[in-house]
Amino acid sequence: MTTKIDQLRAKRLELLNSAESITNSATDETPLTDEQVAQAEAAITEAEKLKLEIDAEAERASKAADLHAKITAAKAAPDNPQIRKIVAMGGLASGMYAGQDTAKVYALPKGIRRQPVQNFKSSDDGMDPVVRAYRFGMWAMAAIGKTLPQYQNPRIEAYVRDQGLLNAAHGEGGSDSTGSHVLVPDEFSTDLIVLREQYGVARRVLMNEPMSSESKTVPRQTGALTAYFVAESAAITESNMSFDNVTLVAKKLAVLARMSNELNADSAISIGDRLLADIAWAYANKEDDCAFNGDGMSTYGHITGIRTQLGTLTAGTAPGVPQAAGSTWSSITLANLESVVAALPQYADTPRTAWVAHRSFAYNVMQKLALASGGVTSQEVFNGNRVMMFLGYPVIMSQIMPSTTASGQIPVLFGDYSLGGKFGNRGAEAISFSDQATVGGESMWERDQIGVRATERFDVVIHDFGSDSAAGPIVCLKTT
């Protein structure tokens, strides 16, 4: 059914297309006439008036939908609070007993078919991952309905209100040309963090520093106490620990995506599972790129990554940057990689110490060298190991590391990265929705889709990577 808002939008688009057609007809040889300019300006002016009508109509529709949802929820809600909880869950859940008013048990509502989910994990609160995906999907659709009144659904509104997610879906946020945005509830922020750590490497290996504000200064120890032999009755020589500061400044990272406008409670599980995965993967990929490859320029949020920092040292001279036997991966020897392990200071040899390399390097260089050294049976090669080990240390694969050979390249890292760098996590993830946005050069309105924009704030500072005279807690191999 075509609504009044749809009619107004279609008319506005027709006017803008008309103005665009007039301006596109101009060439250097045949510029626009005064009459054509006047026609284009009139069309644009009329389109702007229609936009005000659309906004006013949307506001009226939003208020009407809010009232309808409240009335529906009020009619459906039993008088007894405990019965209300049971109705919302679709029946009695295990662990609930008579007189238990504070039970926090969650289940899929009656009539919702379970679907397998890939991106939600079991959590400390014991909530079923499928239920968690359903809750996130319902929250997202409620947030879409708040931004885009035509997608409001009383059933969804009633659910998020009863589950305590209403304020999170309709809470404080902001607005801009792409629609209002809302903060992601803490419940789902945890899921985003878990999935980002699964997809990415930086959050797993660097020292995580929660940030309660846009900047945070963390003390870093640069010198230790010294022990001295003391003669009988002699004064003890004093020594002091020395410190400096590492400052993290949160950078705003945003990702654009799109989703179908076929929104209903029955599809909440798949919507929640897919939406969380798309956002988390995009976050993790960019975080890793900044942490390992950042060059300090705006493309990387002015973050300077590990490979860039090590690249400032003199290969072959700096103890933490030994050189390979040649300029290609095929020239790298087992002795070259053993020299990387030998270069790591003893204090950085911890249970967290690991290699980081691209999958191509891990299998084309490290595994080949390991197999060539002998002592491995064909059965071991065939079965493999999901956690690759090399020279006694795990190999963490990161797809943002170099995937092909090159001269003067750092293809592999080694060390305890938490001692050399900090990952500042500001949190405050927000998601906004719009059917007027342009994603990938395509109009969401024209394609009957919904644009999704997610934002987070983080920073990475690599503060210890050695010098030309001493190795740090992160070392590497560099091709000649």
C-alpha positions in Angstrom: 0.0 0.0 0.0 1.4 3.4 -1.0 1.4 5.8 1.9 1.3 9.6 1.7 5.0 9.7 2.6 5.8 7.5 -0.3 3.8 9.7 -2.7 5.6 12.8 -1.4 9.0 11.2 -1.8 8.2 10.1 -5.3 7.1 13.6 -6.2 10.2 15.1 -4.6 12.4 12.7 -6.5 10.7 13.6 -9.8 11.3 17.3 -9.2 15.0 16.7 -8.4 15.4 14.4 -11.5 13.8 17.2 -13.6 16.3 19.8 -12.3 19.2 17.4 -12.8 18.0 16.7 -16.4 18.0 20.4 -17.1 21.5 21.0 -15.7 22.9 17.9 -17.5 21.7 19.3 -20.8 24.2 22.2 -20.6 27.5 22.0 -22.6 30.4 24.4 -23.2 28.8 25.2 -26.6 25.2 25.5 -25.4 25.1 26.8 -21.8 21.8 27.0 -19.9 19.4 29.7 -20.8 17.9 32.0 -18.2 14.6 30.2 -18.5 16.2 26.8 -17.9 18.0 28.1 -14.9 14.7 29.5 -13.5 13.0 26.1 -14.2 15.7 24.2 -12.4 15.7 26.5 -9.4 11.9 26.3 -9.1 12.1 22.5 -9.1 14.7 22.5 -6.4 12.7 25.0 -4.3 9.5 22.9 -4.6 11.5 19.8 -3.7 12.7 21.4 -0.5 9.2 22.4 0.4 8.1 18.8 -0.1 11.0 17.7 2.2 9.4 19.7 5.0 6.1 18.1 4.3 7.7 14.6 4.4 9.4 15.4 7.8 6.1 16.7 9.2 4.2 13.6 8.0 6.9 11.3 9.4 6.7 13.0 12.7 2.9 12.5 12.8 3.2 8.9 11.8 5.8 8.4 14.5 3.6 9.8 17.2 0.6 7.8 16.0 2.7 4.6 16.0 4.0 5.3 19.5 0.5 5.7 20.8 -0.7 2.6 19.0 2.2 0.5 20.4 1.5 1.8 24.0 -2.2 0.9 23.7 -1.5 -2.5 22.3 1.1 -3.3 25.0 -1.3 -2.0 27.7 -4.1 -4.2 26.5 -1.9 -7.3 26.2 -0.1 -6.9 29.6 -1.6 -8.9 32.5 -2.0 -7.1 35.8 0.4 -9.4 37.6 4.0 -8.5 36.9 5.2 -12.1 37.2 2.5 -13.4 34.7 3.6 -10.5 32.4 7.2 -12.0 32.3 5.9 -15.5 31.6 3.7 -14.2 28.7 6.7 -12.4 27.2 8.8 -15.5 27.3 6.1 -17.7 25.8 5.6 -20.0 28.8 7.3 -21.0 32.1 11.0 -21.3 31.9 13.2 -23.6 33.9 14.5 -22.2 37.1 11.3 -20.1 37.8 9.2 -20.9 40.7 6.1 -19.5 42.5 6.8 -16.3 44.3 10.1 -15.6 42.5 9.6 -12.0 41.3 13.2 -11.3 40.4 14.0 -14.3 38.2 16.0 -13.2 35.1 15.4 -16.1 32.7 15.2 -15.5 29.0 13.7 -17.7 26.3 12.5 -17.3 22.7 8.8 -16.1 22.6 6.2 -18.7 21.7 6.0 -19.3 18.0 9.5 -18.2 17.1 11.4 -21.0 15.3 15.0 -21.6 16.5 17.7 -21.0 13.9 21.4 -21.8 14.2 23.6 -18.8 14.9 27.3 -18.4 14.2 28.3 -15.1 15.7 26.8 -15.2 19.2 28.6 -17.2 21.9 27.6 -18.5 25.3 28.2 -15.8 27.9 28.8 -15.5 31.6 25.1 -14.9 32.2 24.2 -18.2 30.7 21.9 -16.8 28.0 21.3 -19.0 25.0 23.2 -17.6 22.0 20.0 -17.9 19.8 18.1 -15.9 22.4 20.8 -13.3 22.4 20.7 -13.0 18.6 16.9 -12.7 18.8 17.2 -9.9 21.3 19.8 -8.0 19.3 17.7 -8.4 16.1 14.6 -7.1 17.9 16.5 -4.2 19.4 17.9 -3.3 16.0 14.4 -3.4 14.4 13.0 -1.2 17.2 15.8 1.3 16.6 15.0 1.3 12.9 11.3 1.9 13.6 12.2 4.9 15.8 14.3 6.4 13.0 12.0 5.3 10.1 8.3 5.4 11.3 7.1 3.3 8.3 9.0 0.3 9.7 7.4 0.5 13.2 5.9 -2.7 14.5 3.8 -2.8 17.7 4.8 -6.4 18.4 8.5 -5.5 18.3 7.9 -2.3 20.4 6.1 -4.4 23.0 8.9 -6.9 23.2 11.8 -4.5 23.7 9.7 -2.5 26.2 9.0 -5.7 28.3 12.6 -6.9 28.0 14.0 -3.6 29.3 15.6 -2.8 25.9 13.3 0.1 25.0 15.4 2.8 26.5 18.5 1.4 24.8 16.7 1.4 21.5 15.1 4.8 21.9 17.6 6.4 24.2 19.9 9.3 23.9 21.8 9.6 20.7 22.3 12.2 18.0 21.2 12.9 14.5 22.6 13.9 11.2 21.7 13.6 7.5 21.7 9.8 7.7 19.3 9.5 10.6 19.4 9.4 14.3 21.8 7.0 16.0 21.5 5.1 19.3 24.1 3.6 21.6 24.4 -0.1 21.5 23.3 -1.6 24.9 26.1 -3.0 27.1 24.6 -6.5 26.6 25.4 -6.4 22.9 28.7 -4.4 23.2 30.1 -7.5 24.9 29.1 -9.6 22.0 30.8 -7.2 19.6 34.0 -7.3 21.6 34.0 -11.1 21.7 33.5 -11.3 18.0 36.0 -8.6 17.2 38.6 -10.6 19.1 37.7 -13.7 17.2 38.0 -12.0 13.8 40.9 -9.8 14.6 44.4 -10.0 16.2 45.1 -6.5 17.6 42.6 -6.8 20.5 43.9 -10.2 21.4 47.6 -9.5 21.5 47.9 -5.9 22.6 47.4 -4.6 26.2 43.8 -3.6 26.4 43.1 -0.3 28.2 39.4 0.6 28.8 38.9 4.3 28.2 36.1 6.1 30.2 36.8 9.4 28.3 38.1 10.5 24.9 41.7 10.3 26.2 43.6 8.3 28.8 47.2 8.6 30.1 48.8 5.4 31.2 52.1 5.3 33.2 54.9 3.2 31.6 57.9 2.0 33.6 61.2 2.8 31.9 63.7 1.9 34.6 63.8 -0.7 37.4 65.3 -0.8 40.9 69.0 -1.8 41.2 70.3 -4.2 43.9 73.7 -3.3 45.5 76.0 -5.2 47.9 76.2 -3.6 51.2 79.2 -3.6 53.6 78.6 -4.0 57.4 77.0 -0.9 58.9 77.3 0.9 55.5 74.5 3.0 54.0 72.4 1.3 51.3 72.7 2.9 47.8 69.3 4.2 46.7 67.8 3.5 43.4 64.6 4.6 41.8 62.1 3.3 39.3 61.5 5.7 36.4 58.3 6.2 34.5 57.0 8.1 31.6 53.4 8.3 30.1 51.6 6.8 27.2 48.6 8.8 26.0 45.7 7.2 24.2 43.3 9.4 22.3 40.1 7.7 21.0 39.6 7.9 17.2 36.2 7.5 15.7 35.8 4.6 13.3 32.7 4.2 11.1 31.5 1.4 8.9 28.7 1.5 6.3 26.6 -1.5 5.4 23.1 -2.3 4.1 20.3 -4.6 4.9 16.9 -5.7 3.5 13.8 -3.8 4.6 11.9 -7.1 5.1 11.7 -6.6 8.9 9.6 -8.8 11.1 10.0 -10.6 14.4 10.2 -14.0 12.7 13.5 -12.9 11.0 15.0 -11.3 14.1 17.5 -14.1 14.8 19.0 -14.1 11.3 19.0 -10.3 11.2 20.8 -10.0 14.6 23.3 -12.7 13.7 24.3 -11.3 10.3 24.3 -7.6 11.4 26.6 -8.3 14.4 29.0 -10.3 12.2 29.2 -7.6 9.4 29.9 -4.8 11.9 32.4 -6.8 14.0 34.4 -8.0 11.0 34.7 -4.5 9.6 35.8 -3.2 12.9 38.4 -5.9 13.5 39.8 -5.6 10.0 40.5 -1.9 10.3 41.7 -2.2 13.9 44.3 -4.8 12.8 45.3 -2.7 9.7 46.0 0.3 12.0 47.8 -1.7 14.7 50.1 -3.5 12.3 50.4 -1.3 9.1 49.4 2.2 10.2 51.7 4.9 8.8 50.5 7.8 11.1 48.4 9.3 8.3 44.7 10.0 8.2 43.9 6.7 6.4 44.9 5.0 9.7 43.4 7.5 12.1 47.0 8.9 12.6 48.0 5.6 14.2 51.5 4.3 13.6 51.5 0.5 13.6 54.1 -2.2 14.7 55.6 -2.9 11.2 56.0 0.8 10.5 57.7 1.4 13.9 60.1 -1.5 13.4 60.7 -0.2 9.8 62.3 2.9 11.3 65.1 0.8 12.7 68.2 -0.2 10.7 67.8 -3.8 9.6 70.9 -5.9 10.3 72.1 -3.3 12.9 69.2 -3.1 15.2 69.2 -6.3 17.4 65.5 -6.7 17.0 65.5 -6.5 13.2 67.7 -9.3 11.8 67.9 -9.5 8.0 66.9 -12.5 5.9 69.4 -14.2 3.6 67.9 -12.5 0.5 65.2 -10.3 -0.8 62.5 -12.9 -1.3 60.5 -15.3 0.8 62.2 -18.3 -0.9 65.6 -17.1 0.3 64.5 -17.1 4.0 66.2 -19.9 5.9 65.4 -21.7 9.2 68.5 -20.0 10.7 67.0 -16.6 9.8 63.9 -17.3 11.8 65.9 -18.8 14.6 67.8 -15.5 14.8 64.4 -13.7 15.3 63.7 -15.9 18.4 67.2 -15.3 19.7 66.8 -11.6 19.3 63.8 -11.4 21.7 64.8 -10.2 25.2 64.3 -12.8 27.9 61.7 -10.6 29.7 59.5 -10.8 26.7 59.5 -14.6 26.5 56.2 -15.1 28.2 53.1 -17.4 27.8 51.7 -14.7 25.4 54.7 -14.7 23.1 53.8 -15.7 19.5 54.5 -15.2 15.8 52.2 -13.0 13.7 52.2 -13.6 9.9 49.9 -13.9 6.9 48.5 -17.3 6.2 50.5 -17.4 2.9 53.8 -16.8 4.8 52.9 -19.3 7.5 52.3 -22.2 5.1 54.7 -21.2 2.2 57.7 -20.4 4.4 57.3 -21.5 8.0 55.7 -24.9 7.4 58.0 -25.7 4.5 61.0 -25.0 6.6 59.6 -27.1 9.5 58.9 -30.0 7.2 62.2 -29.8 5.5 64.0 -30.1 8.8 62.7 -33.7 9.1 61.1 -35.6 12.0 57.5 -35.1 10.9 55.4 -38.1 9.9 53.0 -38.0 6.9 50.1 -38.6 9.3 51.0 -35.4 11.2 51.1 -33.4 7.9 47.8 -34.9 6.8 46.0 -34.3 10.1 47.5 -30.9 10.6 46.9 -28.6 13.7 44.4 -25.8 13.9 47.0 -23.9 16.1 50.2 -23.9 14.1 53.4 -24.0 16.2 56.8 -22.9 14.9 60.1 -23.2 16.9 57.9 -23.9 20.0 55.7 -20.8 19.7 52.1 -20.4 18.3 51.6 -18.8 14.9 48.8 -16.2 14.9 47.6 -15.6 11.3 46.5 -12.2 10.3 45.3 -11.4 6.8 46.5 -7.8 6.9 50.2 -8.9 7.1 52.0 -9.1 3.7 50.6 -11.9 1.5 53.3 -11.8 -1.2 57.0 -11.5 -1.2 58.9 -8.2 -1.6 62.3 -6.8 -0.9 62.8 -4.6 2.2 59.7 -6.1 3.7 58.7 -7.2 7.3 56.6 -10.3 6.6 56.6 -11.8 10.1 56.6 -10.5 13.7 57.5 -12.2 17.0 57.2 -11.2 20.7 54.8 -10.4 23.5 52.8 -7.6 21.9 51.1 -6.6 25.2 54.5 -5.4 26.5 55.1 -3.2 23.4 51.7 -1.7 22.7 48.3 -0.6 24.1 44.9 -0.9 22.6 42.6 1.8 24.0 38.9 0.8 23.9 36.6 3.7 24.4 33.5 1.7 23.6 30.3 3.8 23.1 29.4 1.9 20.0 26.5 3.4 18.1 24.4 2.3 15.2 22.2 4.4 12.9 19.8 3.4 10.2 18.5 5.3 7.1 16.6 4.6 3.9 17.8 7.9 2.4 21.5 7.3 2.7 23.9 6.3 -0.2 26.0 3.2 0.4 28.6 2.3 -2.2 27.2 4.9 -4.5 23.8 3.4 -4.4 20.6 5.0 -3.0 19.0 2.9 -0.3 15.6 4.5 -1.1 15.8 3.5 -4.7 16.7 -0.1 -3.9 14.2 -0.5 -1.1 17.0 -1.2 1.4 18.1 0.2 4.7 21.6 1.7 5.2 23.4 0.8 8.5 26.2 3.0 9.9 28.1 1.7 13.0 30.7 3.7 14.9 33.2 2.9 17.6 36.2 4.7 19.3 39.6 3.3 19.8 43.3 4.0 19.7 46.5 2.0 19.4 49.9 3.2 20.6 53.1 1.1 20.0 55.4 2.5 22.7 58.2 -0.2 22.9 59.7 -1.7 19.8 63.4 -1.4 20.5 66.1 0.8 19.0 69.2 0.4 16.9 71.1 -0.6 20.0 68.6 -2.8 21.9 65.8 -5.1 21.0 62.3 -4.5 22.4 59.5 -6.9 23.3 58.5 -7.1 19.6 61.0 -8.2 17.0 60.8 -9.2 13.3 62.6 -10.4 10.2 63.2 -8.2 7.3 64.0 -9.1 3.7 67.1 -7.4 2.2 
